Amino acid sequence: MQDIQAIVDSIYDSMLPRLGEGKVADYIPELAKVDPNQFGIAITTVDGTTYTAGDALTPFSIQSISKVFMLTLALGKAGETVWNRVGREPSGSSFNSIVQLEHEHGIPRNPFVNAGAIVVTDIVLSGHQPREAIGELLRFVRYLADDDTISIDDTVAKSEQATGFRNFALANFMRSFGNLHHPVEYTLGVYFHQCALSMTCAQLSRAGLFLANRGRNPLTGHTVVSDRRARRINALMLTCGHYDGSGDFAYHVGLPGKSGVGGGIMAVAPGKASIAVWSPGLNKVGNSALGSQALEMLATKTGWSVFGA
């Protein structure tokens, strides 16, 4: 039996001298204010035990990690028809690129680049007012983490709304191809709020647990998605979860994961655990610099990988 707490503590100790590495996401004004000298890690094993170290109880903006939860909701609503409007291939381009959309007639490459996530949000919005769709996501994440204190940071949402020119361009462009079914400001209103979800590493590691446990949440005993759907969401996280750094992450870490520009990364060791790390400084492809390193250390120390028994 591995001593998970000892592993978590040793990873934290290794990261301490490197606090502040990377560059915070300064293009979102509210995120630019975050102190970069922070690092947290939390692991929740499939028996429901959570192990933490560092700043694992400090809430942060989960940003693109929310795309995993939104995709889960969209698949629950629309099933496989989601894939008529968004692809499943890695993009090889930066997360907010518009170039591919032109070539591919308004169908985004995958649900984790911004354009793809905006389409997924548009699907979840179907039949709802924006406020209702935001509420649905918040209730879902609280249900997954079994924690009603999780909230959305309105200041961050407003900050993104005020500066999200590229996202407005992507959304309008897709609307011109008929791949956005609601007014752009409605869909983006939901999108900016989902990205502004504020969670701690401990909460995030619990929220991702259903993906490590064949679609079932061991904390509540509820089945969230089928075993097959959990595997497929994990497959997409492995191939597309880290923007154009996804191949590198798969090579070094070997676990499905989803990063966000708030400095968080959620990773899944199927059958073993759900992991969340956070450190605000980003590397050049927009993933947490220390978070990526910490997950590589974790994979090495535990032997957890989807590529080995």
N, C-alpha and C positions, 0 to 999 in steps of 0.2 A: 504493500500500500504506500503510495507516494505521500510525503508530507507537503501538502499543497501550501500550507501557511509558511513553511520554511522557504519554499521556492519563491513565493510572492515577496517575502521579506528580502531575500537575497537579490531579487530583481530590483526592488526599490533601492536597496543600498548601492547597487551598481549604477543606478540612474542619478542618484543624488549629486555627484560631482559634475554632472552634465546638465543640470537644470538650466533652462534659459536657451538651450540650443534651438536652432530653427527660427522662423520668422512668423509672428502672429498674422492672421488674416486681416490686414489693415484696410482692405477695400470695403469692409462692412464696419462703419464707424464704431458701433458698440463692441465689436469683437477686438478692435484695435486697442481698447482700454484694458483688456484682460492681462493680468500679471503673468508673464511667460514662465516665471520660476515656480512652476507647479507640476506635479506628476502624481497620478493616482492609478491604481490597478485593483480590479475586483474580479474574482473567479467564483462563479456559482456552479457547483457540480450537480449532476443529474439527481443526486439524492436531496437536493434543495439547500445544501450548506453553502454559505457565502464566506469567502476569504478575502480580506482587503489589506492594502498597505498604502501609505502616503495619503494623498488628497482624494481618497476614494469616496468621501462623503461630501465633496464640494460640488454643487450643481454647475453644469456648463451647458453651452448651447450645442445640441447634438447635430444640428445642421443636416447634412446629407444622410446621416444614419437613419433619419426618419423615413427615407425612401424605402427602406426594407419593410417597415410597418405599413406604409401606404400601399406598397405592392401587394402585401398579404391581404389587405382589405379589398383592393381592386380585384384580385383573383377570386376572392370570396363572392364578390358581386357579379363579376362578368365572366368568370371562368377563363377558359382558353381563348375566348374572343379578344382578350387583352392584346394578344399577339398579332391581331390584325392591324393594330395601331402603333405598336412599338416592337422593335426587334429584340434579339437575344445575343447579339454578337458584340465582342469587345470593340471599342471605338478607335483606340490608338490615338485619339485626339484629346485635347484638354476638355475638362468637364463642361465648359460653357461654349464650345465651338459651334459655329453656325454653318461652316463650310459643307460638312457632310449632309446636312439637312437639304441643301439645295440639290445636291447630286441625287439624293434618295427620296425626293418628292415629298418632303415633310414627314417622313416616317423615321423617328429617331432610332439610333443603333440599339440602345438597350435602356432598361428602366432606371438606370443609376446615373447616366449623364443627365444634366439639367433638363434638356429638352424632353428626354424620355420620362423623367419624373414629373414634369409638368403635364404630360399626356395622362400619366397614371392618376394624378390628382384630378384631372378633368373627368376621368372615368368614375372616381369615387364621388365626385360632386354631382353626378347624374341623379336628378330627381330631388336634389337638396338645395337649400340656401347655403351660401358659403359658411355662415355661422354654424349650421347644423353639421356640415362636413368636418369642420374643425373640432366640434364637440365629439363627433364620432371617433375621430383619431385619438383625441385625448382620453376618452373612455376606454378605448381599445388598449392603449399603452398602459394605462393605470391597471387594467384587468390583467395584462400580461405580467406586469411587475408585481401585482398584488399590492399596490401602493397608491392610495388616493391623494397623496400630497404632490404628485408630479404635476407640473404646470407649464404654461406657455409664457415666455417672457415677451410681453407686448412691446417693450422698448426695442428689443432686437428685431421684432417683426416690422416695426415702423422704420427702423434704420435700414432694413433690407428693401422695404417698399420705396424708400426715398432714393436709393442708390442702385436699384436692380435693373438698370437700363438694358443690359444684355439679356436678362430674362424676359423683359417686355418684348425685345426684338425677336427672340426665339419663339415666344408665344404667338405674336402677331404673324410671324412667318408661317408657323404651322396652321394657324387659323386660315391663312390665305390658301393653304392646300386642303382645307376642310378637315384637318386632323385635330382641331380643337372645337368642341361643341358648345362651349359656354363663352360668354363675354370674357375677354382676356383679363379684365380687372377682377372678375369673380374667381377665376381659376388661380390667378397669381396671388390673390388675397389669401386663399387657402394655403397655397404653396409656401408663401413667406411665413405664415403662422406655423405650419408643420415644421419648418426648418428652425423655428425659434423655440421648439420644445426644450425645456431645461431639465436635465437629469444628472444624477450622480453616477459614477462608475458602478456602484453597488446596485442602483436601480436598473441601469442599462444591462448589466450582466444577468439580472433576473428576467428582464423583458425578452432577452434573446434565448432564454432557456428552452422554449418550445422547439427551436430549430436544432438544438443539440439532442433532443429527446423524441425524435420521430413525430414531431407535431403536437406532442402532448406536454402540457405544463405540469411538472411534478409538484409545484407549490400548491396548486389548486386541484389537481387531478382532472382538469378539463382538457378535452381535445380541441386544439386551436385550428389545426389544419390536418389533412391526411398525411401519412408517412411519405407518400409519393410527392406531395406538394412541398413538404419541408425539404426533401432532397433536392427538388428543383430550384427552390429559392437559394439553398446553399450553393448549388452549382453556379447560379448567376452571380452570387457574391464572390465566388472564387475567381470567375473569369472577368468580371466587370466591376467589382466592388471598390477598386482603388484607382479610378480614373485611368490615366495612361501609365500608372505604376502597378497595374494589376498583375501582370506577368512576373514582375520583380517580387511582388509580395508573395505570390504563389510559390516562387522559387525559394525564397528565404524562409517563409513561415509555413507554407503548406496547409493552411486552414482557410476556409471561407471567412471573409471579413468585409466590413463596410466602414469606410472612413468618413469623416466630416471635417470641414475647414475650421470648426471650433476646436479641433485638436483631439477629438475622440476617435476611437476605433472599437467597433464591436466585432468579436471573432467567435467562431463556433468550432468546437472540437466534438464532432458527432459521436454520441454515445458516452461522452465524458463530461463536458462542461461548456458553459458560455462565459466568455471573457470580455471585459471592457477595460480599456486603458485610456488615459487622457493626459496630454501635455500640450499646451496651446501652440508651441512653436512648430511650424510646418516645414517640411523639406521642399525641394524645388517642384515636385509634382502635386503639392497641396495636401500631403498626408502628414500626420503627426510624426516629427522626427524621432523623438524619444519613444513614442508609442510603438512605432514600427520596430525599433530596436528591442524594446521590451518583449514584444510578441515573438520575435526571432529567438530571444533568450529562452522564453517560456517553451517554445517548440523543441528547442535543443535539450532543455532540462527534463521535460516530461516525456519526450518522444511522441507527443501528439502530432498526428499528421493524417490527412486524408489519403496520402500516398503510401502508407505503410500499415501493417497489421496493428 
